[in-house]
Amino acid sequence: MGFSTFSGPIRSGTVREGALANDGLVTLVQSYDTGVVSSAAGNYDFLLGYVPQGSQIVDVTVDQVVVPGGTSTSAVSVGNASGGAQLMASVTTTTGGRFRGTSTATTQLAWQTSTTADTPVYVRYVVGTAAGVGRAIITVSYVQRAPNGAQAPASA
C-alpha cells in the first residue's frame, strides 16, 4: 500500500480547465481507536492527531464498537486541548453505535481551524460508574486549505 502527499484541488472528470473545470477539494479523515478500555472508572485522554492549518472540520463521529459491560457508562468529547470539548461536546455512548455531538455556535466556530498553525485534536473517553470494557473509534473529517492558501470552504 502506498501513501500520497498533495496540496490543492483534485481534478476528477473530463473538463480540465476553465470556470467549469471538474476540480474540488478532498475531504480527509483522521481516526483514533481507543482500543479496549477496561481500566477503572476515570477520564482517559488521547491525542488523535493534528488537522492542518486553515482546514475546516466538517464532521466528528464516534463509533462505540464495544459497549461497556455491567453498570459502566461511557462518554466521549473532542477538543483542541487535552480534556477539552471545543470540537464536540460530551456525548453518552453507553448503548453503542454511531454518535455525533450536539452542534453549537461555539463548536462550529472551533471547526474553522487556525490559519497560522496546525490544530491538535484530543479525545476524552470517560468510563463512568464502574470499571467496564469499552472501545470507541473517533473520526474527524476535514477539508484542506485551498492551493492559494485560502481557507476552503471560505465559510461554514
DSSP file (Angstrom, degrees, kcal/mol; ACC not computed):
  #  RESIDUE AA STRUCTURE BP1 BP2  ACC     N-H-->O    O-->H-N    N-H-->O    O-->H-N    TCO  KAPPA ALPHA  PHI   PSI    X-CA   Y-CA   Z-CA
    1    1 A M              0   0    0      0, 0.0     2,-0.2     0, 0.0     0, 0.0   0.000 360.0 360.0 360.0 133.1    0.0    0.0    0.0
    2    2 A G        -     0   0    0      0, 0.0     2,-0.3     0, 0.0     0, 0.0  -0.592 360.0-138.3-103.1 165.7    1.4    3.4   -1.0
    3    3 A F        -     0   0    0     -2,-0.2     2,-0.4     2,-0.0     0, 0.0  -0.918  13.7-157.9-120.1 148.8    1.0    6.8    0.5
    4    4 A S        -     0   0    0     -2,-0.3     2,-0.4     2,-0.0     0, 0.0  -0.947   4.8-158.0-126.2 147.7    0.5   10.1   -1.4
    5    5 A T        +     0   0    0     -2,-0.4     2,-0.3     2,-0.0    -2,-0.0  -0.993  26.7 152.3-122.3 132.2    1.1   13.7   -0.4
    6    6 A F        -     0   0    0     -2,-0.4     2,-0.4     2,-0.0     4,-0.1  -0.977  26.7-157.1-152.2 163.7   -0.7   16.5   -2.2
    7    7 A S        +     0   0    0     -2,-0.3   139,-0.1     2,-0.1    -2,-0.0  -0.988  56.8  24.4-143.7 136.1   -1.9   20.0   -1.7
    8    8 A G  S    S-     0   0    0    137,-0.5    18,-0.3    -2,-0.4   136,-0.1  -0.482  95.5 -24.6 107.1-178.2   -4.7   21.8   -3.6
    9    9 A P        -     0   0    0      0, 0.0     2,-0.4     0, 0.0    16,-0.2  -0.251  53.9-133.4 -71.0 157.7   -7.7   20.7   -5.6
   10   10 A I  E     -A   24   0A   0     14,-3.3    14,-1.6    -4,-0.1     2,-0.5  -0.920  14.2-134.1-109.8 135.4   -8.1   17.4   -7.3
   11   11 A R  E     +A   23   0A   0     -2,-0.4     2,-0.3    12,-0.2    12,-0.3  -0.782  29.3 170.3 -90.5 131.4   -9.3   17.1  -10.8
   12   12 A S        +     0   0    0     10,-3.1     2,-0.3    -2,-0.5     3,-0.1  -0.864  46.2  23.6-143.6 103.9  -12.0   14.5  -11.4
   13   13 A G  S    S-     0   0    0     -2,-0.3     8,-0.0     1,-0.1    -2,-0.0  -0.885  93.5 -66.0 136.2-168.6  -13.8   14.4  -14.7
   14   14 A T  S    S+     0   0    0     -2,-0.3     2,-0.9     1,-0.1    -1,-0.1   0.638 100.3  85.9 -98.3 -16.8  -13.4   15.4  -18.3
   15   15 A V        +     0   0    0      1,-0.2     7,-2.7     5,-0.1    -3,-0.2  -0.772  51.4 174.3 -91.3 108.3  -13.4   19.2  -18.0
   16   16 A R        +     0   0    0     -2,-0.9     2,-0.3     5,-0.2    -1,-0.2   0.798  54.7  20.8 -86.7 -30.6   -9.7   20.0  -17.3
   17   17 A E  S    S+     0   0    0      3,-0.1     3,-0.3     4,-0.0     2,-0.1  -0.850  85.6  43.2-138.4 167.6   -9.6   23.8  -17.5
   18   18 A G  S >  S-     0   0    0     -2,-0.3     3,-1.6     1,-0.2    -3,-0.0  -0.245  97.8 -46.4  92.0-177.8  -11.7   27.0  -17.2
   19   19 A A  T 3  S+     0   0    0      1,-0.3    -1,-0.2    -2,-0.1     0, 0.0   0.752 136.1  48.0 -64.2 -25.7  -14.5   28.1  -14.9
   20   20 A L  T 3  S+     0   0    0     -3,-0.3    -1,-0.3     2,-0.1    -5,-0.1   0.103  79.8 146.6-104.0  22.5  -16.4   24.8  -15.2
   21   21 A A    <   -     0   0    0     -3,-1.6     2,-1.8     1,-0.1    -5,-0.2  -0.259  57.0-118.4 -58.9 144.5  -13.4   22.6  -14.5
   22   22 A N  S    S+     0   0    0     -7,-2.7   -10,-3.1    -5,-0.1     2,-0.3  -0.585  70.3 120.1 -84.1  77.0  -14.1   19.4  -12.7
   23   23 A D  E     +A   11   0A   0     -2,-1.8     2,-0.3   -12,-0.3   -12,-0.2  -0.948  25.7 146.3-137.9 162.2  -12.0   20.1   -9.6
   24   24 A G  E     -A   10   0A   0    -14,-1.6   -14,-3.3    -2,-0.3     2,-0.2  -0.976  45.4 -77.1-175.4 176.0  -12.5   20.4   -5.9
   25   25 A L        -     0   0    0     -2,-0.3     2,-0.3   -16,-0.2   121,-0.1  -0.599  43.6-120.4 -92.7 155.1  -11.0   19.8   -2.5
   26   26 A V        -     0   0    0    -18,-0.3   118,-1.0    -2,-0.2     2,-0.6  -0.720  13.3-128.1 -98.4 140.0  -10.9   16.4   -0.9
   27   27 A T  E     -B  143   0B   0     -2,-0.3     2,-0.3   116,-0.2   116,-0.2  -0.789  32.8-166.7 -84.3 125.1  -12.5   15.5    2.4
   28   28 A L  E     -B  142   0B   0    114,-3.5   114,-2.8    -2,-0.6     2,-0.4  -0.736   3.4-154.4-110.2 158.7   -9.8   13.9    4.6
   29   29 A V  E     -B  141   0B   0     -2,-0.3     2,-0.4   112,-0.2   112,-0.2  -0.970  11.8-167.6-134.3 150.4  -10.2   11.9    7.8
   30   30 A Q  E     -B  140   0B   0    110,-2.0   110,-2.8    -2,-0.4     2,-0.3  -0.996  18.2-169.2-130.5 135.7   -8.1   11.1   10.8
   31   31 A S  E     -B  139   0B   0     -2,-0.4     2,-0.4   108,-0.2   108,-0.2  -0.893  12.3-160.4-126.4 154.8   -9.3    8.4   13.2
   32   32 A Y  E     -B  138   0B   0    106,-2.4   106,-2.8    -2,-0.3     2,-0.6  -0.997   6.3-156.0-135.0 130.8   -8.3    7.2   16.6
   33   33 A D  E     -B  137   0B   0     -2,-0.4   104,-0.2   104,-0.2     3,-0.1  -0.930   5.1-157.2-105.5 118.1   -9.2    3.8   18.1
   34   34 A T        -     0   0    0    102,-2.8    -1,-0.1    -2,-0.6   103,-0.1   0.671  31.1-142.8 -67.5 -14.6   -9.2    3.8   21.9
   35   35 A G        -     0   0    0    101,-0.3     2,-0.7     2,-0.1   101,-0.4  -0.201  51.8 -34.2  70.3-178.6   -8.6    0.1   21.9
   36   36 A V        -     0   0    0     99,-0.1     2,-0.8    -3,-0.1    99,-0.2  -0.654  61.9-158.8 -79.1 117.5  -10.4   -1.8   24.7
   37   37 A V  B     +F  134   0C   0     97,-3.8    97,-1.3    -2,-0.7    95,-0.2  -0.862  29.6 152.4 -97.2 109.5  -10.5    0.3   27.8
   38   38 A S        +     0   0    0     -2,-0.8    95,-0.1    95,-0.2    -1,-0.1   0.086  34.4 113.1-125.2  22.2  -11.1   -2.0   30.7
   39   39 A S  S    S-     0   0    0      1,-0.2    93,-0.7    93,-0.1     3,-0.1  -0.095  75.7 -63.2 -84.6-173.9   -9.5    0.0   33.5
   40   40 A A  S    S-     0   0    0     91,-0.2    -1,-0.2     1,-0.2    87,-0.2  -0.161  71.0 -73.9 -64.6 163.8  -11.0    1.7   36.5
   41   41 A A  S    S+     0   0    0     88,-0.1     2,-0.3    -3,-0.1    87,-0.2  -0.296  84.9  95.8 -56.8 143.3  -13.6    4.4   36.1
   42   42 A G  E    S-G  127   0D   0     85,-2.2    85,-2.7    -3,-0.1     2,-0.5  -0.951  73.9 -60.8 160.0-176.8  -12.0    7.7   35.1
   43   43 A N  E     -G  126   0D   0     -2,-0.3     2,-0.5    83,-0.2    83,-0.2  -0.858  38.5-165.4-100.6 129.9  -11.1   10.1   32.3
   44   44 A Y  E     -G  125   0D   0     81,-2.5    81,-3.1    -2,-0.5     2,-0.4  -0.968   6.8-161.8-119.2 116.7   -8.8    8.8   29.5
   45   45 A D  E     +G  124   0D   0     -2,-0.5     2,-0.3    79,-0.2    79,-0.2  -0.835  10.5 178.9-105.2 134.9   -7.3   11.4   27.3
   46   46 A F  E     -G  123   0D   0     77,-2.6    77,-3.0    -2,-0.4     2,-0.7  -0.973  29.8-127.3-132.7 144.6   -5.7   10.6   23.9
   47   47 A L  E     -G  122   0D   0     -2,-0.3    75,-0.2    75,-0.2     3,-0.1  -0.855  21.1-173.0 -89.6 113.6   -4.1   12.8   21.1
   48   48 A L  E     -     0   0D   0     73,-2.5     2,-0.3    -2,-0.7    -1,-0.2   0.918  48.7 -95.3 -72.1 -44.5   -6.0   11.9   17.9
   49   49 A G  E     -G  121   0D   0     72,-1.2    72,-2.7   -19,-0.1     2,-0.4  -0.982  43.7 -61.2 158.3-160.5   -3.6   13.9   15.7
   50   50 A Y  E     -G  120   0D   0     -2,-0.3    68,-0.1    70,-0.2     3,-0.0  -0.972  29.8-144.3-124.4 135.6   -3.3   17.3   14.1
   51   51 A V  E     -G  119   0D   0     68,-2.9    68,-2.8    -2,-0.4     3,-0.1  -0.862  38.8-106.2 -94.0 129.5   -5.6   19.0   11.5
   52   52 A P    >   -     0   0    0      0, 0.0     3,-1.8     0, 0.0    61,-0.1  -0.185  44.8 -88.0 -58.9 145.7   -3.5   21.1    9.0
   53   53 A Q  T 3  S+     0   0    0      1,-0.2    92,-0.3    63,-0.1    62,-0.3  -0.178 111.4  20.9 -54.5 142.5   -3.7   24.8    9.4
   54   54 A G  T 3  S+     0   0    0     60,-3.4    98,-0.6    63,-0.3    -1,-0.2   0.372  92.2 130.8  80.5  -4.0   -6.5   26.5    7.5
   55   55 A S    <   -     0   0    0     -3,-1.8    58,-1.3    59,-0.3     2,-0.5  -0.330  51.9-135.1 -75.0 162.8   -8.6   23.4    7.2
   56   56 A Q  E     -DC 112 143B   0     87,-2.0    87,-2.5    96,-0.4     2,-0.3  -0.986  11.9-134.7-120.7 123.6  -12.3   23.2    8.1
   57   57 A I  E     + C   0 142B   0     54,-2.5    85,-0.3    -2,-0.5     3,-0.1  -0.583  23.2 179.1 -71.5 134.6  -13.6   20.4   10.1
   58   58 A V  E     +     0   0B   0     83,-2.7     2,-0.3     1,-0.4    84,-0.2   0.549  60.7   3.8-114.9 -13.1  -16.9   19.1    8.6
   59   59 A D  E     - C   0 141B   0     82,-1.4    82,-2.8    52,-0.1     2,-0.4  -0.947  46.7-160.6-168.6 149.1  -17.8   16.2   10.9
   60   60 A V  E     - C   0 140B   0     -2,-0.3    41,-0.4    80,-0.2     2,-0.3  -0.985  22.2-178.8-132.6 123.7  -16.9   14.4   14.1
   61   61 A T  E     - C   0 139B   0     78,-2.6    78,-2.6    -2,-0.4     2,-0.5  -0.923  16.2-156.4-125.4 151.0  -18.2   10.9   14.6
   62   62 A V  E     -EC  99 138B   0     37,-2.4    37,-2.6    -2,-0.3     2,-0.7  -0.990   3.2-164.8-124.9 122.1  -17.9    8.4   17.4
   63   63 A D  E     -EC  98 137B   0     74,-2.8    74,-2.4    -2,-0.5     2,-1.2  -0.920   7.1-158.5-106.4 107.4  -18.4    4.7   16.7
   64   64 A Q  E     +EC  97 136B   0     33,-3.0    33,-1.8    -2,-0.7    72,-0.2  -0.743  21.7 168.9 -84.8  98.4  -18.8    2.8   20.0
   65   65 A V  E     +     0   0B   0     70,-1.2     2,-0.5    -2,-1.2    -1,-0.2   0.693  65.3  40.9 -93.0 -20.8  -17.9   -0.6   18.8
   66   66 A V  E    S- C   0 135B   0     69,-1.9    69,-1.9    -3,-0.1    -1,-0.2  -0.975  83.9-141.3-126.3 117.6  -17.6   -2.4   22.1
   67   67 A V        -     0   0    0     -2,-0.5    66,-0.2    67,-0.2    27,-0.1  -0.569  26.3-106.7 -79.1 133.8  -20.3   -1.5   24.6
   68   68 A P        -     0   0    0      0, 0.0    66,-0.2     0, 0.0    -1,-0.1  -0.325  40.7-133.0 -58.1 140.2  -19.2   -1.1   28.2
   69   69 A G    >   +     0   0    0     64,-0.3     3,-1.8     4,-0.1    -3,-0.0  -0.334  59.5   7.1 -92.0 174.4  -20.4   -4.0   30.3
   70   70 A G  T 3  S-     0   0    0      1,-0.3    62,-0.1    -2,-0.1    60,-0.0  -0.282 126.6 -26.5  60.7-133.7  -22.1   -4.3   33.7
   71   71 A T  T 3  S+     0   0    0     60,-0.2    -1,-0.3    57,-0.1    58,-0.1   0.244 100.9 128.6 -97.9  12.8  -23.1   -1.0   35.2
   72   72 A S    <   -     0   0    0     -3,-1.8     2,-0.3    59,-0.2    59,-0.1  -0.333  40.0-161.4 -72.6 149.8  -20.5    1.0   33.4
   73   73 A T        -     0   0    0     57,-0.3    55,-3.0    59,-0.0     2,-0.3  -0.856   4.1-161.1-120.5 161.4  -21.2    4.1   31.4
   74   74 A S  E     +H  127   0D   0     -2,-0.3    19,-2.2    53,-0.2    20,-0.7  -0.992   9.5 178.2-143.8 152.6  -19.1    5.8   28.8
   75   75 A A  E     -HI 126  92D   0     51,-1.5    51,-3.1    -2,-0.3     2,-0.4  -0.985  11.1-153.8-150.0 152.7  -18.9    9.2   27.1
   76   76 A V  E     +HI 125  91D   0     15,-2.1    15,-2.1    -2,-0.3     2,-0.3  -0.992  11.9 175.6-132.1 137.2  -16.7   10.9   24.5
   77   77 A S  E     -H  124   0D   0     47,-1.9    47,-2.8    -2,-0.4     2,-0.4  -0.949  15.4-149.2-132.6 159.0  -15.8   14.5   23.9
   78   78 A V  E     +HI 123  88D   0     10,-2.0    10,-2.2    -2,-0.3     9,-1.7  -0.994  24.0 160.7-131.7 132.7  -13.4   16.0   21.4
   79   79 A G  E     -H  122   0D   0     43,-2.4    43,-3.3    -2,-0.4     4,-0.1  -0.871  50.3-117.5-143.1 174.8  -11.4   19.2   21.9
   80   80 A N  S    S+     0   0    0     -2,-0.3     2,-0.3    41,-0.2    41,-0.1   0.212 103.2  48.8 -99.8  13.2   -8.4   21.2   20.7
   81   81 A A  S >  S-     0   0    0     41,-0.1     3,-2.6     0, 0.0     5,-0.2  -0.978 106.7 -82.5-143.8 150.8   -6.8   20.9   24.2
   82   82 A S  T 3  S+     0   0    0     -2,-0.3     3,-0.1     1,-0.3    -2,-0.1  -0.312 118.1   8.6 -56.9 127.8   -6.4   17.8   26.4
   83   83 A G  T 3  S+     0   0    0      1,-0.2    -1,-0.3   -37,-0.1    41,-0.1   0.451 104.3 133.1  81.0   1.0   -9.6   17.1   28.2
   84   84 A G    <   -     0   0    0     -3,-2.6    -1,-0.2     1,-0.1    40,-0.2  -0.237  48.9-160.6 -84.3 170.9  -11.5   19.7   26.2
   85   85 A A        +     0   0    0     -8,-0.1    -6,-0.2    -3,-0.1    -7,-0.1  -0.067  51.9 122.3-137.0  31.2  -14.8   19.7   24.4
   86   86 A Q  S    S+     0   0    0      1,-0.2    24,-0.3    -5,-0.2    -7,-0.2   0.804  82.7  36.2 -67.7 -29.9  -14.3   22.6   22.0
   87   87 A L  S    S+     0   0    0     -9,-1.7     2,-0.3     1,-0.3    -8,-0.2   0.742 134.4   9.1 -97.8 -27.1  -14.9   20.5   18.9
   88   88 A M  E    S-I   78   0D   0    -10,-2.2   -10,-2.0    15,-0.1    -1,-0.3  -0.866  75.2-129.9-155.5 119.5  -17.6   18.1   20.1
   89   89 A A  E     -     0   0D   0     13,-0.5   -13,-0.1    -2,-0.3    13,-0.1  -0.271  50.7 -75.1 -63.6 155.7  -19.5   18.3   23.4
   90   90 A S  E     -     0   0D   0    -13,-0.1     2,-0.4    11,-0.1   -13,-0.2  -0.239  51.4-168.5 -56.5 135.0  -19.6   15.2   25.5
   91   91 A V  E     -I   76   0D   0    -15,-2.1   -15,-2.1    -3,-0.1     2,-0.4  -0.995  23.6-120.6-129.0 134.4  -22.0   12.5   24.2
   92   92 A T  E     +I   75   0D   0     -2,-0.4   -17,-0.3   -17,-0.2     3,-0.1  -0.603  30.2 176.1 -76.0 127.4  -23.0    9.4   26.1
   93   93 A T    >   +     0   0    0    -19,-2.2     3,-1.5    -2,-0.4   -18,-0.2   0.120  38.3 119.9-119.4  18.6  -22.1    6.3   24.2
   94   94 A T  T 3  S+     0   0    0    -20,-0.7    -1,-0.1     1,-0.3   -19,-0.1   0.813  73.5  53.8 -58.5 -34.4  -23.1    3.6   26.6
   95   95 A T  T 3  S-     0   0    0     -3,-0.1    -1,-0.3     1,-0.1   -28,-0.1   0.635 106.3-129.1 -78.4 -13.0  -25.6    2.0   24.2
   96   96 A G    <   +     0   0    0     -3,-1.5     2,-0.3     1,-0.1   -31,-0.2   0.011  59.3  90.9  82.5 163.4  -23.1    1.6   21.4
   97   97 A G  E    S-E   64   0B   0    -33,-1.8   -33,-3.0    -3,-0.1     2,-0.4  -0.732  81.8 -32.5 111.9-162.3  -23.5    2.6   17.8
   98   98 A R  E     -E   63   0B   0     -2,-0.3     2,-0.3   -35,-0.2   -35,-0.2  -0.821  59.8-177.5-101.4 136.2  -22.6    5.9   15.9
   99   99 A F  E     -E   62   0B   0    -37,-2.6   -37,-2.4    -2,-0.4     2,-0.4  -0.949  16.2-169.4-133.6 150.9  -22.8    9.2   17.7
  100  100 A R        -     0   0    0     -2,-0.3   -39,-0.1   -39,-0.2     3,-0.1  -0.992  29.3-118.0-133.7 140.6  -22.3   12.9   16.9
  101  101 A G        -     0   0    0    -41,-0.4     2,-0.4    -2,-0.4   -41,-0.1  -0.301  40.2 -89.8 -71.7 162.3  -22.1   15.6   19.5
  102  102 A T        -     0   0    0    -12,-0.2   -13,-0.5   -13,-0.1     2,-0.3  -0.601  44.0-126.2 -73.7 128.0  -24.7   18.4   19.5
  103  103 A S        +     0   0    0     -2,-0.4     2,-0.3   -15,-0.1    -1,-0.1  -0.557  33.1 175.4 -77.0 137.8  -23.5   21.3   17.4
  104  104 A T     >  -     0   0    0     -2,-0.3     4,-2.6     1,-0.1     5,-0.2  -0.863  47.1-103.0-130.5 168.5  -23.4   24.7   19.0
  105  105 A A  H  > S+     0   0    0     -2,-0.3     4,-2.1     1,-0.2     5,-0.2   0.890 122.9  52.3 -58.2 -38.3  -22.2   28.1   17.7
  106  106 A T  H  > S+     0   0    0      2,-0.2     4,-1.8     1,-0.2    -1,-0.2   0.926 110.9  44.2 -66.4 -46.0  -19.1   27.6   19.8
  107  107 A T  H  > S+     0   0    0      1,-0.2     4,-1.1     2,-0.2    -2,-0.2   0.902 112.7  52.6 -67.8 -38.2  -18.2   24.2   18.4
  108  108 A Q  H  < S+     0   0    0     -4,-2.6     4,-0.4     1,-0.2     3,-0.3   0.887 108.5  50.2 -65.7 -37.3  -19.0   25.3   14.8
  109  109 A L  H >< S+     0   0    0     -4,-2.1     3,-1.4     1,-0.2    -1,-0.2   0.890 106.9  55.0 -64.7 -38.1  -16.6   28.3   15.2
  110  110 A A  H 3< S+     0   0    0     -4,-1.8    -1,-0.2   -24,-0.3    -2,-0.2   0.749  94.7  68.6 -66.6 -22.8  -13.9   25.9   16.5
  111  111 A W  T 3< S+     0   0    0     -4,-1.1   -54,-2.5    -3,-0.3     2,-1.4   0.696  80.9  80.3 -69.8 -17.9  -14.3   23.8   13.3
  112  112 A Q  B <  S-D   56   0B   0     -3,-1.4   -56,-0.2    -4,-0.4    -1,-0.2  -0.738  88.4-151.8 -84.2  90.7  -12.8   26.8   11.5
  113  113 A T        -     0   0    0     -2,-1.4    -2,-0.1   -58,-1.3     5,-0.1  -0.019  24.6 -69.0 -71.0 170.3   -9.3   25.8   12.5
  114  114 A S        -     0   0    0      1,-0.1   -60,-3.4     3,-0.1   -59,-0.3  -0.211  30.9-154.9 -57.2 141.0   -6.3   28.1   13.0
  115  115 A T  S    S+     0   0    0    -62,-0.3    -1,-0.1   -61,-0.1     3,-0.1   0.409  93.1  47.2 -95.7   0.6   -4.8   29.7    9.8
  116  116 A T  S    S+     0   0    0      1,-0.3     2,-0.3     2,-0.0    -1,-0.1   0.556 118.2  17.9-116.4 -12.8   -1.4   30.0   11.4
  117  117 A A  S    S-     0   0    0    -65,-0.1   -63,-0.3     0, 0.0    -1,-0.3  -0.992  84.0 -90.0-154.8 156.2   -0.8   26.6   13.0
  118  118 A D        -     0   0    0     -2,-0.3    -3,-0.1   -65,-0.2    -2,-0.0  -0.394  44.7-124.7 -64.2 147.7   -1.9   23.0   12.8
  119  119 A T  E     -G   51   0D   0    -68,-2.8   -68,-2.9    -5,-0.1     2,-0.1  -0.865  16.4-137.4-101.6 120.6   -4.8   22.3   15.3
  120  120 A P  E     -G   50   0D   0      0, 0.0     2,-0.5     0, 0.0   -70,-0.2  -0.486  13.8-151.4 -72.1 147.2   -4.3   19.4   17.8
  121  121 A V  E     -G   49   0D   0    -72,-2.7   -73,-2.5    -2,-0.1   -72,-1.2  -0.976  13.5-172.4-124.4 118.7   -7.3   17.2   18.2
  122  122 A Y  E     -GH  47  79D   0    -43,-3.3   -43,-2.4    -2,-0.5     2,-0.4  -0.849  10.2-151.3-111.8 146.0   -7.7   15.4   21.6
  123  123 A V  E     -GH  46  78D   0    -77,-3.0   -77,-2.6    -2,-0.3     2,-0.6  -0.949   1.7-159.7-114.0 134.2  -10.3   12.8   22.6
  124  124 A R  E     -GH  45  77D   0    -47,-2.8   -47,-1.9    -2,-0.4     2,-0.6  -0.971   7.7-170.3-112.3 118.9  -11.6   12.3   26.1
  125  125 A Y  E     -GH  44  76D   0    -81,-3.1   -81,-2.5    -2,-0.6     2,-0.5  -0.945   9.1-159.9-108.6 119.0  -13.0    8.9   26.7
  126  126 A V  E     -GH  43  75D   0    -51,-3.1   -51,-1.5    -2,-0.6     2,-0.6  -0.879  10.3-163.5-107.7 123.7  -14.8    8.7   30.1
  127  127 A V  E     -GH  42  74D   0    -85,-2.7   -85,-2.2    -2,-0.5   -53,-0.2  -0.937  25.4-166.9-102.3 120.8  -15.5    5.4   31.8
  128  128 A G        -     0   0    0    -55,-3.0    -1,-0.1    -2,-0.6   -56,-0.1   0.374  45.9   0.0 -90.2-142.6  -18.2    6.1   34.4
  129  129 A T  S    S+     0   0    0    -58,-0.1     2,-0.3   -88,-0.1   -57,-0.2   0.434 121.5   4.8 -23.0 -38.9  -19.8    4.4   37.5
  130  130 A A  S    S-     0   0    0    -57,-0.1   -57,-0.3   -59,-0.1     2,-0.1  -0.974  88.7 -82.2-149.1 160.8  -17.8    1.2   37.4
  131  131 A A        +     0   0    0     -2,-0.3     2,-0.3   -90,-0.1   -60,-0.2  -0.412  60.5 153.1 -64.0 140.3  -14.9   -0.4   35.5
  132  132 A G        -     0   0    0    -93,-0.7     2,-0.5   -95,-0.2   -62,-0.1  -0.964  46.4 -94.0-159.4 170.4  -16.1   -2.0   32.3
  133  133 A V        +     0   0    0     -2,-0.3     2,-0.3   -66,-0.2   -64,-0.3  -0.825  50.2 154.8 -97.6 129.2  -14.9   -2.9   28.9
  134  134 A G  B     -F   37   0C   0    -97,-1.3   -97,-3.8    -2,-0.5     2,-0.3  -0.989  20.3-171.0-149.9 155.2  -15.4   -0.3   26.1
  135  135 A R  E     - C   0  66B   0    -69,-1.9   -69,-1.9    -2,-0.3   -70,-1.2  -0.970   7.3-179.1-150.4 132.7  -13.9    0.6   22.8
  136  136 A A  E     - C   0  64B   0   -101,-0.4  -102,-2.8    -2,-0.3     2,-0.5  -0.972  18.4-150.5-133.4 148.4  -14.6    3.6   20.5
  137  137 A I  E     -BC  33  63B   0    -74,-2.4   -74,-2.8    -2,-0.3     2,-0.5  -0.983  17.8-162.3-116.5 119.3  -13.3    4.8   17.2
  138  138 A I  E     -BC  32  62B   0   -106,-2.8  -106,-2.4    -2,-0.5     2,-0.4  -0.886   5.9-168.9-107.0 129.4  -13.4    8.6   16.8
  139  139 A T  E     -BC  31  61B   0    -78,-2.6   -78,-2.6    -2,-0.5     2,-0.5  -0.975   9.6-163.9-124.9 129.1  -13.1   10.1   13.3
  140  140 A V  E     -BC  30  60B   0   -110,-2.8  -110,-2.0    -2,-0.4     2,-0.4  -0.958  10.3-161.8-109.9 122.8  -12.6   13.8   12.4
  141  141 A S  E     +BC  29  59B   0    -82,-2.8   -83,-2.7    -2,-0.5   -82,-1.4  -0.869  18.8 165.4-104.4 137.0  -13.4   14.7    8.8
  142  142 A Y  E     -BC  28  57B   0   -114,-2.8  -114,-3.5    -2,-0.4     2,-0.4  -0.975  34.0-127.2-149.6 160.7  -12.0   17.9    7.4
  143  143 A V  E     -BC  27  56B   0    -87,-2.5   -87,-2.0    -2,-0.3     9,-0.2  -0.933  32.9-125.3-110.4 132.4  -11.4   19.8    4.1
  144  144 A Q        -     0   0    0   -118,-1.0     8,-0.2    -2,-0.4     2,-0.1  -0.140  32.8 -88.8 -70.3 169.3   -7.9   21.0    3.4
  145  145 A R        -     0   0    0    -92,-0.3  -137,-0.5     6,-0.1     6,-0.2  -0.428  50.2 -95.6 -76.4 156.4   -7.0   24.6    2.6
  146  146 A A    >   -     0   0    0      4,-3.0     3,-2.1   -92,-0.2    -1,-0.1  -0.258  34.7-107.2 -70.3 159.4   -7.0   25.8   -1.0
  147  147 A P  T 3  S+     0   0    0      0, 0.0    -1,-0.1     0, 0.0    -2,-0.1   0.747 119.3  58.4 -63.2 -23.0   -3.8   25.9   -3.0
  148  148 A N  T 3  S-     0   0    0      2,-0.1     3,-0.1     1,-0.0    -2,-0.1   0.402 123.8-103.4 -85.6   4.6   -3.6   29.7   -2.9
  149  149 A G  S <  S+     0   0    0     -3,-2.1     2,-0.1     1,-0.3     3,-0.0   0.319  78.9 134.2  94.3  -7.8   -3.6   29.5    0.9
  150  150 A A        -     0   0    0      1,-0.1    -4,-3.0    -5,-0.1    -1,-0.3  -0.452  63.8-106.2 -76.2 147.6   -7.2   30.5    1.4
  151  151 A Q        -     0   0    0     -6,-0.2   -96,-0.1    -2,-0.1    -6,-0.1  -0.523  43.2-123.4 -70.3 138.7   -9.4   28.5    3.8
  152  152 A A  S    S+     0   0    0    -98,-0.6   -96,-0.4    -8,-0.2     2,-0.2  -0.995  96.2  32.1-139.1 131.5  -11.8   26.4    1.9
  153  153 A P  S    S-     0   0    0      0, 0.0    -1,-0.2     0, 0.0   -10,-0.1   0.598  88.4-145.0 -63.2 153.7  -14.7   26.4    2.2
  154  154 A A  S    S+     0   0    0     -2,-0.2     2,-0.3     1,-0.1    -2,-0.1   0.755  77.4   9.4 -66.7 -24.9  -14.4   30.1    3.0
  155  155 A S              0   0    0    -99,-0.0    -1,-0.1     0, 0.0   -99,-0.0  -0.957 360.0 360.0-148.9 166.5  -17.3   30.0    5.5
  156  156 A A              0   0    0     -2,-0.3    -2,-0.0   -44,-0.0   -47,-0.0   0.494 360.0 360.0 -68.8 360.0  -19.5   27.4    7.2
